[in-house]
């Protein structure tokens, strides 16, 4: 009986369609927009402007080192020219992919004087935060993203997802929920799976399984095509021992083709068996053992044999117990195989397996001798039956029954004029 499943599973945490994780206090997005003074638009000096234009030509031709040589050689004197050039240098270093620290250093030089034109200042704040997150400077990124949102008064679903992910990186699991909810609200009808993934992650890590279930119950309705949500929902139901809902969920996931791992098939088969649907359990295991998805080992063959036995398919149960006996060479499996064969009225092969069980040292010898004797009796081999009943009498547990059969066998043999 399935009492408990492992509470560890592989939960999917890679966030689709997300470039960089970010962190930020959720309350910032809810702050009222403040009226800003109109920001003065500035232009670089002619000399600096010409050199930057030349550097941009090199950049457009994919010559980033050449562009940097030009920009680093500029000797800007005016404050705006300095931040203007610093911003371009930062962008060049960021484009190189392995110079994040230099890019961040120059971005700070460009941002801190607060002289860039409004668009450039906003983009620079965002780039700085992205780079800080990329280099695992999560706390610094928090500050930069907050500054970006305060400066631009912008908020969107992707940003809230990044905020939630950043709290995850900082192990601030309880702070992941509000930004994830804000992301869901911001996406509106353009649903995105990422905030749901983050919420499940937060609740799972904090062992709040009932809350995770609520999130996943919503997620499977919005994203019925995402198999991981179905699998996780089924697993969470099992964690809280809600086996009927666990079975219903994993059964539906299977019908949609979402269960493709051995452990998932075996879990569903166990749930069928536990909920008194052994026929489905047997069919499921048989199909996937034959396909190779579920290993043909002694444990799985034993489960399959037991399922067919519980479903009262004696012939199939006997078949798989026979396989199990050959795989393991264990007396108990030969005994089970023989008894099922006898129940299916396959008396001759039943005798063979039962004698093998005796040869291998089966403990309940009296019971095995009884079944052998009965098989001989139904084959009308009364002499062998009589001898086997006598062996069964040596076991105190079967002595009385064997004694009754002895007399009956002797009488039957006499009626049929058979010497024993």
TAURJO-V960312 format. One record per pair of residues at least 4 apart in sequence whose C-alpha atoms are under 8 Angstrom apart, sorted by the first residue. I is the first residue (numbers start at 0). J is the second residue. D is the distance in Angstrom with one decimal. If there is no record, write none. Layout:
I/J/D ; I/J/D
//
This chain:
0/269/7.7 ; 0/272/8.0 ; 0/273/5.8 ; 1/269/6.6 ; 1/270/7.2 ; 1/273/6.6 ; 2/240/7.8 ; 3/237/7.4 ; 3/238/7.1 ; 3/240/7.5 ; 4/237/6.9 ; 4/238/6.7 ; 5/238/7.9 ; 6/238/6.4 ; 10/200/7.5 ; 10/231/7.5 ; 11/196/7.5 ; 11/227/7.5 ; 12/196/6.7 ; 12/197/7.4 ; 12/200/7.4 ; 14/193/5.7 ; 14/196/7.8 ; 15/192/7.9 ; 15/193/6.7 ; 17/157/7.3 ; 17/161/7.7 ; 19/129/6.3 ; 19/132/6.9 ; 19/133/6.7 ; 19/161/6.8 ; 20/129/7.8 ; 20/132/6.5 ; 20/133/7.9 ; 20/160/7.7 ; 20/161/4.4 ; 20/162/6.8 ; 20/163/8.0 ; 20/164/5.3 ; 20/165/5.4 ; 21/128/7.5 ; 21/129/7.3 ; 21/132/6.3 ; 21/137/7.4 ; 21/140/6.7 ; 21/141/6.9 ; 21/144/7.3 ; 21/158/7.5 ; 21/160/7.8 ; 21/161/4.2 ; 21/162/4.5 ; 21/163/7.2 ; 21/164/6.2 ; 21/165/4.4 ; 21/166/7.8 ; 22/137/6.9 ; 22/138/7.6 ; 22/140/6.5 ; 22/141/4.7 ; 22/144/7.1 ; 22/161/6.4 ; 22/162/3.9 ; 22/163/6.4 ; 22/164/6.8 ; 22/165/4.0 ; 22/166/5.6 ; 23/27/7.7 ; 23/141/4.9 ; 23/142/7.3 ; 23/144/6.4 ; 23/145/5.9 ; 23/162/5.2 ; 23/163/7.9 ; 23/165/7.5 ; 23/166/7.8 ; 24/141/7.8 ; 24/145/7.5 ; 24/162/7.7 ; 25/29/7.4 ; 25/162/7.9 ; 25/177/6.5 ; 25/178/5.6 ; 26/30/6.6 ; 27/145/7.1 ; 27/148/7.7 ; 27/149/7.5 ; 28/148/7.3 ; 28/154/6.5 ; 32/152/6.5 ; 38/116/7.3 ; 38/117/6.7 ; 39/116/7.2 ; 40/116/5.6 ; 40/117/7.9 ; 41/79/7.5 ; 41/115/7.6 ; 41/116/6.4 ; 42/79/7.9 ; 43/47/6.3 ; 43/48/5.5 ; 43/79/6.8 ; 43/80/5.4 ; 43/83/7.1 ; 44/48/5.8 ; 44/80/6.7 ; 45/49/6.1 ; 46/50/6.5 ; 47/51/6.1 ; 47/73/7.1 ; 47/75/7.0 ; 47/80/6.9 ; 47/84/8.0 ; 48/52/6.1 ; 49/53/6.3 ; 50/54/6.2 ; 50/69/6.9 ; 50/70/7.2 ; 50/73/7.4 ; 51/55/6.1 ; 51/69/7.7 ; 51/70/6.6 ; 51/84/7.3 ; 51/87/7.9 ; 52/56/6.3 ; 53/57/6.6 ; 53/66/7.7 ; 53/69/7.7 ; 54/58/6.2 ; 54/65/7.4 ; 54/66/4.3 ; 54/67/7.2 ; 54/69/5.8 ; 54/70/6.5 ; 55/59/6.1 ; 55/66/6.6 ; 56/60/6.4 ; 56/66/7.8 ; 57/61/6.5 ; 57/62/5.1 ; 57/63/6.6 ; 57/65/6.2 ; 57/66/5.2 ; 58/62/5.1 ; 58/63/5.0 ; 58/65/7.6 ; 58/66/5.6 ; 58/91/7.9 ; 62/66/6.3 ; 63/67/6.2 ; 63/91/6.4 ; 63/94/7.9 ; 63/95/7.5 ; 64/68/6.3 ; 65/69/6.6 ; 66/70/6.3 ; 66/91/7.6 ; 67/71/5.8 ; 67/88/6.5 ; 67/91/6.7 ; 68/72/6.2 ; 69/73/6.8 ; 70/84/6.8 ; 70/87/7.6 ; 70/88/6.4 ; 71/88/7.4 ; 73/84/7.9 ; 75/80/5.7 ; 75/81/5.4 ; 75/84/7.8 ; 76/80/6.9 ; 76/81/6.8 ; 77/81/6.3 ; 78/82/6.6 ; 78/114/8.0 ; 79/83/6.0 ; 79/114/6.2 ; 79/115/7.1 ; 80/84/6.1 ; 81/85/6.1 ; 81/109/7.5 ; 82/86/6.1 ; 82/108/6.4 ; 82/109/4.2 ; 82/110/7.3 ; 82/112/7.7 ; 82/114/7.2 ; 82/115/6.9 ; 83/87/6.7 ; 83/109/6.7 ; 83/115/6.8 ; 84/88/6.2 ; 84/109/7.9 ; 85/89/6.1 ; 85/105/5.3 ; 85/106/6.7 ; 85/108/6.4 ; 85/109/5.3 ; 86/90/6.3 ; 86/105/6.5 ; 86/106/5.8 ; 86/108/7.9 ; 86/109/5.3 ; 86/123/7.4 ; 87/91/6.3 ; 88/92/6.3 ; 88/102/7.3 ; 88/105/6.7 ; 89/93/6.1 ; 89/101/7.1 ; 89/102/4.2 ; 89/103/6.8 ; 89/104/7.7 ; 89/105/5.1 ; 89/106/5.6 ; 90/94/6.1 ; 90/102/6.7 ; 91/95/6.6 ; 91/102/7.6 ; 92/96/7.3 ; 92/97/7.8 ; 92/98/5.4 ; 92/99/6.7 ; 92/101/6.5 ; 92/102/5.0 ; 93/97/7.6 ; 93/98/6.3 ; 93/99/5.8 ; 93/102/5.4 ; 98/102/6.3 ; 99/103/6.1 ; 99/130/6.4 ; 99/134/7.5 ; 100/104/6.2 ; 101/105/6.3 ; 102/106/6.1 ; 103/107/6.2 ; 103/127/6.0 ; 103/130/6.9 ; 103/131/7.6 ; 104/108/6.6 ; 105/109/6.2 ; 106/110/6.0 ; 106/123/6.6 ; 106/124/8.0 ; 106/127/6.4 ; 107/111/5.7 ; 107/127/7.8 ; 108/112/7.3 ; 109/113/7.7 ; 109/114/8.0 ; 109/115/7.3 ; 109/123/7.9 ; 110/114/7.4 ; 110/115/7.2 ; 110/120/6.4 ; 110/123/6.9 ; 110/124/7.1 ; 113/120/7.4 ; 114/120/7.9 ; 115/119/5.9 ; 115/120/5.3 ; 116/120/6.0 ; 117/121/6.3 ; 118/122/6.2 ; 119/123/6.0 ; 120/124/6.2 ; 121/125/6.4 ; 121/147/6.0 ; 121/150/6.8 ; 121/151/6.3 ; 122/126/6.1 ; 123/127/6.1 ; 124/128/6.3 ; 124/143/6.2 ; 124/144/7.1 ; 124/146/7.1 ; 124/147/5.3 ; 125/129/6.2 ; 125/143/7.2 ; 125/144/6.4 ; 125/147/5.9 ; 126/130/6.2 ; 127/131/6.1 ; 127/140/7.6 ; 127/143/6.8 ; 128/132/6.2 ; 128/139/7.5 ; 128/140/4.6 ; 128/141/7.4 ; 128/142/8.0 ; 128/143/5.0 ; 128/144/5.6 ; 129/133/6.1 ; 129/140/7.2 ; 130/134/6.2 ; 131/135/6.2 ; 131/136/4.9 ; 131/137/6.6 ; 131/139/6.5 ; 131/140/5.2 ; 132/136/5.4 ; 132/137/5.4 ; 132/140/5.7 ; 136/140/6.2 ; 137/141/6.2 ; 137/165/6.8 ; 137/168/7.4 ; 137/169/6.9 ; 138/142/6.7 ; 138/169/8.0 ; 139/143/6.4 ; 140/144/6.0 ; 141/145/6.2 ; 141/165/8.0 ; 142/146/6.1 ; 143/147/6.1 ; 144/148/6.2 ; 145/149/6.0 ; 146/150/5.9 ; 147/151/6.0 ; 147/152/8.0 ; 148/152/5.2 ; 148/153/5.5 ; 148/154/6.9 ; 149/153/7.8 ; 154/158/6.5 ; 154/159/7.5 ; 155/159/6.4 ; 155/182/7.0 ; 155/185/5.8 ; 155/186/7.5 ; 156/160/6.2 ; 156/181/7.2 ; 156/182/4.2 ; 156/183/6.8 ; 156/184/7.6 ; 156/185/4.9 ; 156/186/5.2 ; 157/161/6.3 ; 157/182/6.9 ; 158/162/6.2 ; 158/182/7.6 ; 159/163/6.3 ; 159/178/5.2 ; 159/179/6.3 ; 159/181/6.4 ; 159/182/5.0 ; 160/164/6.2 ; 160/178/6.7 ; 160/179/5.8 ; 160/182/5.8 ; 160/193/6.8 ; 160/194/5.8 ; 161/165/6.1 ; 162/166/6.5 ; 162/175/7.7 ; 162/178/6.3 ; 163/167/6.5 ; 163/174/7.2 ; 163/175/4.5 ; 163/176/7.1 ; 163/177/7.9 ; 163/178/5.4 ; 163/179/5.8 ; 163/194/7.8 ; 163/197/7.0 ; 164/168/6.4 ; 164/175/7.0 ; 164/197/6.9 ; 165/169/6.3 ; 166/170/6.1 ; 166/171/4.9 ; 166/172/6.4 ; 166/174/6.2 ; 166/175/5.7 ; 167/171/5.7 ; 167/172/5.6 ; 167/175/6.5 ; 167/201/7.6 ; 171/175/7.0 ; 172/176/7.9 ; 172/201/5.3 ; 172/204/7.7 ; 172/205/7.5 ; 173/201/6.8 ; 174/178/7.6 ; 175/179/6.3 ; 175/197/7.1 ; 175/198/6.8 ; 175/201/6.6 ; 176/180/6.1 ; 176/197/7.8 ; 176/198/5.7 ; 176/201/7.3 ; 177/181/6.1 ; 178/182/6.1 ; 179/183/6.4 ; 179/194/4.7 ; 179/195/7.2 ; 179/197/6.9 ; 179/198/6.6 ; 180/184/6.3 ; 180/194/7.0 ; 181/185/6.0 ; 182/186/6.1 ; 182/194/6.4 ; 183/187/6.5 ; 183/190/7.2 ; 183/191/7.4 ; 183/194/6.5 ; 186/190/5.8 ; 186/191/6.9 ; 190/221/7.7 ; 192/196/6.4 ; 192/218/7.7 ; 192/222/7.5 ; 193/197/6.3 ; 194/198/6.2 ; 195/199/6.2 ; 195/214/6.7 ; 195/215/7.6 ; 195/218/6.8 ; 196/200/6.2 ; 197/201/6.2 ; 198/202/6.3 ; 198/211/7.3 ; 198/214/7.3 ; 199/203/5.9 ; 199/211/5.1 ; 199/214/6.7 ; 199/215/7.4 ; 200/204/6.1 ; 201/205/6.3 ; 202/206/6.0 ; 202/207/4.8 ; 202/208/6.4 ; 202/210/6.5 ; 202/211/5.5 ; 203/207/5.9 ; 203/208/6.0 ; 203/211/6.6 ; 207/211/6.5 ; 208/212/6.2 ; 208/235/6.4 ; 208/238/7.5 ; 208/239/7.2 ; 209/213/6.5 ; 209/235/7.9 ; 209/239/7.6 ; 210/214/6.5 ; 211/215/6.2 ; 211/235/7.6 ; 212/216/6.0 ; 212/232/6.1 ; 212/235/6.4 ; 212/236/7.2 ; 213/217/6.5 ; 214/218/6.2 ; 215/219/6.1 ; 215/228/6.2 ; 215/229/7.7 ; 215/231/7.6 ; 215/232/5.7 ; 216/220/6.8 ; 216/232/7.1 ; 217/221/6.5 ; 218/222/5.7 ; 218/223/7.6 ; 218/228/6.7 ; 219/223/4.8 ; 219/224/7.9 ; 219/225/7.5 ; 219/228/6.0 ; 219/229/6.3 ; 223/229/7.9 ; 225/229/7.3 ; 226/230/6.3 ; 226/252/7.2 ; 226/257/5.3 ; 227/231/6.0 ; 227/257/8.0 ; 228/232/6.0 ; 229/233/6.3 ; 229/248/6.7 ; 229/249/7.1 ; 229/252/6.0 ; 229/257/8.0 ; 230/234/6.2 ; 230/248/7.9 ; 230/249/6.6 ; 230/252/7.0 ; 230/257/7.7 ; 230/258/7.6 ; 231/235/6.1 ; 232/236/6.3 ; 232/245/7.6 ; 232/248/7.2 ; 233/237/6.5 ; 233/244/7.4 ; 233/245/4.6 ; 233/246/7.2 ; 233/248/5.4 ; 233/249/5.5 ; 234/238/6.3 ; 234/245/6.8 ; 235/239/6.5 ; 235/245/7.8 ; 236/240/6.2 ; 236/241/5.0 ; 236/242/6.6 ; 236/244/6.4 ; 236/245/5.0 ; 237/241/5.6 ; 237/242/5.7 ; 237/245/5.7 ; 241/245/6.1 ; 242/246/5.9 ; 242/270/7.3 ; 243/247/6.2 ; 243/274/7.7 ; 244/248/6.0 ; 245/249/6.1 ; 246/250/5.8 ; 246/267/6.7 ; 246/270/5.9 ; 246/271/7.2 ; 247/251/6.2 ; 248/252/6.2 ; 249/253/6.0 ; 249/258/7.9 ; 249/267/6.5 ; 250/254/6.3 ; 250/267/7.0 ; 251/255/6.4 ; 252/256/6.5 ; 252/257/5.3 ; 252/258/6.5 ; 253/257/5.4 ; 253/258/5.2 ; 258/263/5.9 ; 258/264/6.6 ; 259/263/7.0 ; 259/264/7.4 ; 259/292/7.8 ; 260/264/6.5 ; 260/292/7.0 ; 261/265/6.2 ; 261/292/5.8 ; 261/293/5.1 ; 261/294/7.8 ; 262/266/6.0 ; 263/267/6.3 ; 264/268/6.1 ; 264/283/7.5 ; 264/284/7.4 ; 264/287/7.9 ; 264/293/7.7 ; 265/269/6.1 ; 265/284/7.3 ; 265/293/7.9 ; 266/270/6.3 ; 267/271/6.3 ; 267/280/7.6 ; 268/272/6.3 ; 268/279/7.4 ; 268/280/4.4 ; 268/281/7.4 ; 268/283/6.5 ; 268/284/6.7 ; 269/273/6.0 ; 269/280/6.9 ; 270/274/6.0 ; 270/280/7.9 ; 271/275/6.3 ; 271/276/4.9 ; 271/277/6.0 ; 271/279/6.4 ; 271/280/5.3 ; 272/276/5.3 ; 272/277/4.6 ; 272/279/7.9 ; 272/280/5.8 ; 272/306/7.0 ; 276/280/6.6 ; 276/310/7.8 ; 277/281/6.1 ; 277/306/5.2 ; 277/307/6.9 ; 277/309/6.0 ; 277/310/5.2 ; 278/282/6.2 ; 278/306/6.8 ; 278/307/6.6 ; 278/309/7.8 ; 278/310/5.2 ; 279/283/6.0 ; 280/284/6.2 ; 280/303/7.8 ; 280/306/6.3 ; 281/285/5.9 ; 281/303/5.5 ; 281/304/7.8 ; 281/306/5.0 ; 281/307/5.6 ; 282/286/6.0 ; 283/287/6.4 ; 284/288/5.9 ; 284/293/7.5 ; 284/299/7.9 ; 284/303/6.1 ; 285/289/6.1 ; 285/303/6.8 ; 286/290/6.2 ; 287/291/6.0 ; 287/292/5.3 ; 287/293/5.4 ; 288/292/6.2 ; 288/293/4.7 ; 288/294/6.0 ; 288/295/5.8 ; 289/293/7.9 ; 291/295/7.5 ; 293/299/7.7 ; 294/299/7.0 ; 295/299/6.3 ; 295/300/6.4 ; 296/300/6.1 ; 297/301/5.9 ; 297/323/6.0 ; 297/326/6.6 ; 297/327/7.0 ; 298/302/6.3 ; 299/303/6.2 ; 300/304/6.0 ; 300/319/6.5 ; 300/320/7.8 ; 300/322/7.7 ; 300/323/6.3 ; 301/305/6.1 ; 301/319/7.5 ; 301/320/7.1 ; 301/323/6.6 ; 302/306/6.1 ; 303/307/6.3 ; 303/316/7.8 ; 303/319/7.2 ; 304/308/6.2 ; 304/315/7.4 ; 304/316/4.7 ; 304/317/7.3 ; 304/318/7.8 ; 304/319/5.1 ; 304/320/5.8 ; 305/309/6.0 ; 305/316/6.8 ; 306/310/6.1 ; 306/316/7.7 ; 307/311/6.3 ; 307/312/5.3 ; 307/313/7.0 ; 307/315/6.3 ; 307/316/4.9 ; 308/312/5.7 ; 308/313/5.8 ; 308/315/7.8 ; 308/316/5.0 ; 312/316/6.1 ; 313/317/6.0 ; 313/339/6.4 ; 313/340/7.9 ; 313/342/7.5 ; 313/343/6.4 ; 314/318/6.2 ; 314/339/7.5 ; 314/340/7.3 ; 314/343/6.3 ; 315/319/6.4 ; 316/320/6.2 ; 316/339/7.4 ; 317/321/6.1 ; 317/335/7.8 ; 317/336/5.2 ; 317/337/7.7 ; 317/339/5.3 ; 317/340/6.0 ; 318/322/6.5 ; 318/336/7.6 ; 319/323/6.1 ; 320/324/6.0 ; 320/332/6.2 ; 320/333/7.4 ; 320/335/6.8 ; 320/336/5.1 ; 321/325/6.4 ; 321/332/7.4 ; 321/333/6.8 ; 321/336/5.4 ; 322/326/6.1 ; 323/327/6.1 ; 323/328/8.0 ; 323/332/6.6 ; 324/328/5.3 ; 324/329/6.0 ; 324/330/7.5 ; 324/332/4.8 ; 324/333/5.3 ; 324/336/7.5 ; 328/332/7.8 ; 328/333/7.8 ; 329/333/6.7 ; 329/356/7.7 ; 329/359/7.2 ; 330/334/6.1 ; 330/355/7.2 ; 330/356/4.4 ; 330/357/7.2 ; 330/359/5.3 ; 330/360/6.6 ; 330/361/5.4 ; 331/335/6.2 ; 331/356/6.7 ; 331/361/6.4 ; 332/336/6.0 ; 332/356/7.8 ; 333/337/6.1 ; 333/352/5.3 ; 333/353/6.2 ; 333/355/6.6 ; 333/356/5.2 ; 334/338/6.2 ; 334/352/6.5 ; 334/353/5.2 ; 334/355/7.9 ; 334/356/5.4 ; 334/361/7.7 ; 334/367/7.0 ; 335/339/6.2 ; 336/340/6.2 ; 336/349/7.3 ; 336/352/6.6 ; 336/353/7.8 ; 337/341/6.2 ; 337/348/7.2 ; 337/349/4.1 ; 337/350/6.5 ; 337/351/7.5 ; 337/352/4.9 ; 337/353/5.1 ; 338/342/6.2 ; 338/349/6.5 ; 338/353/7.5 ; 338/370/6.8 ; 339/343/6.2 ; 339/349/7.7 ; 340/344/6.2 ; 340/345/5.0 ; 340/346/6.6 ; 340/348/7.0 ; 340/349/5.0 ; 341/345/5.3 ; 341/346/5.1 ; 341/349/5.4 ; 341/370/7.4 ; 341/374/6.5 ; 345/349/6.1 ; 346/350/6.3 ; 346/374/5.1 ; 346/375/7.3 ; 346/377/7.6 ; 346/378/7.1 ; 347/351/6.6 ; 347/374/7.4 ; 348/352/6.4 ; 349/353/6.1 ; 349/371/7.5 ; 349/374/7.5 ; 350/354/6.0 ; 350/371/5.5 ; 350/374/6.9 ; 350/375/8.0 ; 351/355/6.3 ; 352/356/6.3 ; 353/357/6.4 ; 353/367/6.3 ; 353/371/6.7 ; 354/358/6.2 ; 354/371/7.8 ; 355/359/6.2 ; 356/360/6.4 ; 356/361/5.5 ; 357/361/5.3 ; 357/364/6.8 ; 357/367/7.6 ; 363/367/6.6 ; 364/368/6.1 ; 364/391/7.4 ; 364/394/7.3 ; 365/369/6.2 ; 365/390/7.2 ; 365/391/4.5 ; 365/392/7.1 ; 365/393/7.1 ; 365/394/5.0 ; 365/395/8.0 ; 365/396/7.1 ; 365/397/5.7 ; 365/398/8.0 ; 366/370/6.4 ; 366/391/7.0 ; 366/397/6.5 ; 367/371/6.2 ; 367/391/7.9 ; 368/372/6.0 ; 368/387/5.6 ; 368/388/6.7 ; 368/390/6.4 ; 368/391/5.2 ; 369/373/6.1 ; 369/387/6.8 ; 369/388/6.0 ; 369/391/5.7 ; 369/397/7.6 ; 369/401/6.9 ; 370/374/6.1 ; 371/375/6.3 ; 371/384/7.4 ; 371/387/6.7 ; 372/376/6.1 ; 372/383/7.0 ; 372/384/4.3 ; 372/385/6.9 ; 372/386/7.6 ; 372/387/4.9 ; 372/388/5.6 ; 373/377/6.3 ; 373/384/6.6 ; 374/378/6.3 ; 374/384/7.6 ; 375/379/6.2 ; 375/380/5.1 ; 375/381/6.6 ; 375/383/6.2 ; 375/384/4.9 ; 376/380/5.6 ; 376/381/5.5 ; 376/383/7.9 ; 376/384/5.2 ; 376/408/7.3 ; 380/384/6.2 ; 381/385/5.9 ; 381/408/6.4 ; 381/409/7.7 ; 381/412/6.2 ; 381/417/7.5 ; 381/419/6.7 ; 382/386/6.4 ; 382/418/7.1 ; 382/419/4.5 ; 383/387/6.2 ; 384/388/6.2 ; 384/408/7.4 ; 385/389/6.3 ; 385/405/6.0 ; 385/408/6.4 ; 385/409/7.3 ; 385/419/7.2 ; 386/390/6.5 ; 387/391/6.3 ; 388/392/6.3 ; 388/401/5.3 ; 388/402/7.3 ; 388/404/6.9 ; 388/405/6.1 ; 389/393/7.1 ; 389/401/7.0 ; 389/402/7.7 ; 389/405/7.3 ; 390/394/7.8 ; 391/397/6.1 ; 391/398/6.3 ; 391/401/5.9 ; 392/397/6.1 ; 392/398/4.0 ; 392/399/7.3 ; 392/401/5.5 ; 392/402/6.6 ; 393/397/7.9 ; 393/398/6.5 ; 394/398/5.8 ; 395/399/7.8 ; 397/401/5.9 ; 398/402/6.0 ; 399/403/6.5 ; 400/404/6.4 ; 401/405/6.1 ; 402/406/6.6 ; 403/407/6.4 ; 404/408/5.8 ; 405/409/6.1 ; 406/410/6.2 ; 407/411/6.1 ; 408/412/6.1 ; 409/413/6.3 ; 409/419/7.4 ; 410/414/6.3 ; 411/415/6.3 ; 412/416/5.9 ; 412/417/4.8 ; 412/418/6.7 ; 412/419/7.2 ; 413/417/5.8 ; 413/418/7.2
//
